Structure formats: structure tokens, C-alpha cells
Amino acid sequence: MSASVDKHRAGAKRKARSASPRTAGPGAASPRAAGPRAAGPRAPAARVPEPVPRYLAVANELIQAIGNGRFPVGSVLPTEHELCERYDISRFTAREALRQLTEAGLVRRRPRAGTQVIAREPPRPYVQSVESIDDLLQYSADTELRMVHVGRIETRTANSAPLPAPLPVPPGEPWLYGVGVRHRKGSEAPVCVTRVYLNPMFTGITRRIGARTGPIYKLIERHFGVRVARIEQRIEAASLSAEDARYLKAKAGSPALRMLRHYYDGGGRLLEVSDSLHPAARFSYAMTIRRAER
């Protein structure tokens, strides 16, 4: 019996040895014994695109619908309530989407009249290229200034509030004053809002400003026998006030380009001052500067 037990134990030991993992010999590869992999350049992680804001996605779809003729010029877009139901969005999102179209110059919004399509494509920004004083004045000829207010304003005195555009004249003078919105000819999209200050020597011109068809300086030259000989211009960054934003159908506080011009005659007399604000996306200014020949 002891012989059979010994025989049984020997067979069990052989099975155990065959079942246990063998020790890897020198130079043999072992998954467990392998050390850490050598550090190398890692492939850049895939960049997940940021989601487009919902109002912008709706605005882009409406722009595409206007461009392909689904909403032709003169037609009325769905109301805010209809957009909310169609796209399952909030009233705020619908209003913001329509504001994008308004700022792009594609639609015009009026109370109780809806949102009317006024252009099939966003108007290109007005680009003014300047090489001479004639080029500078051409801007007034290429666009149309529609006056919304004409009156008088006194230059600053010690107790008065500062004017939007400081005038280099004695305080207390009653200068002629007007506010207008400039458009490209044939377009309803505003290019800028302009405040004009005219020398009080041009009394009587106010009744002609509203009926004129050309630039104001041309009106002055024609009726008063003077000629613009020099223009001083300053350009600076600005932001739109709430009043200017209403005129321009833009967002209050948005960036703008301010252009301040002083018009002088040959004797150095100040004839006119214009203070214009252009929304950032609607105006570009280009100049050509030549080296003086020696």
C-alpha cells in the first residue's frame, strides 16, 4: 500500500510541475519581466471642436435660407414665437439669432411689421482708399447722408456739457448742428452715424440740408462761394453708445471706428466739422503712402 501511495504522490508532483509556469531563461522575453517602455513622442490628442452656440446655428440656417431664395428680399421671416417652436429654442435665443441677421445687414426689424429681408447677401464693408484730398471727399459722393435732426448748438462754455466733438472755436458760439445716418447708395444698411457742425456764417443752409442730394461741403461751396482747401483728420477706436447703436441697428458697446474731420478754407477758417462713427465690420480705411522723390 505504501508503494501505491508513493506512486500516487509522484504523479501529483509531475502534474504540479507541468502546470506551474516555467522560469524564463536568459534572454527570453517575458511579459511580466518586461520593464517600462521607452518614453517617446506621443501622438497629439484629437481636438474636439467646440459646439456652435445655438443662436448662431439658427442664424446661420436663416442666412442660408435667405441666400438660396427661400426667404426672398421683401419677404418676412418667421416671428420669434414661430422660431421658438420650429427650433425648440428660448425666446432669448430666437431674438439673438435675429439680431445677428440685423447686424449683418440682411433684415430690418420694425414693431408690428415683423422682420423683413432687405438683402440676399451681407453687404461688403465700405472700403475707402485715399491718395489725395479728392479721394477723401469722394466718400461723401459715394454714400448718402440722411439727416434725422438739424438745429443749433452752442460751443462749450464754462457751465455747459462738453460737445461730442470739441470745436476749436471761441466758447458760446451758436454753431449749426445736424445728425445723419450714412448709407451706401442703393442699400438700407447703415454705414455710419455722423454729427455735423457748421460755421454760423452759413445761416440759412439748414433749410437746404434736408433737400440736398450731395455732400454738405458741396452745398457750402455752391451757395457761399468758399472752397475746402485743407482737411485735418483723426481716426480712433471707440464704442457705440445706446443712441448710436439705435441709429446703426447695432449692439450698444460694440467696437467702432471714429473719424473726426475739420474742413478749412484757404485762409485757415474752419468751415465744417464732422464726427462719424462706423461699426467695426462695416468700414475699412486704406491709404497709399509714397516716398518723396529727392
Secondary structure, 3 states (H helix, E strand, C coil): CHHHHHHHHHHHHHHHHHHCCCCCCCCCCCCCCCCCCCCCCCCCCCCCCCCCCHHHHHHHHHHHHHHCCCCCCCCECCCHHHHHHHHCCCHHHHHHHHHHHHHCCCEEEECCCEEEECCCCCCCCEEEEECCHHHHHHHHHHEEEEEEEEEEEECCCCCCCCCCCCCCCCCCCEEEEEEEEEEECCCCCEEEEEEEEECHHHCCCHHHHCCCCCCHHHHHHHHHCCCCCEEEEEEEEEECCHHHHHHHCCCCCCEEEEEEEEEECCCCCEEEEEEEEEEHHHEEEEECCCCCCC
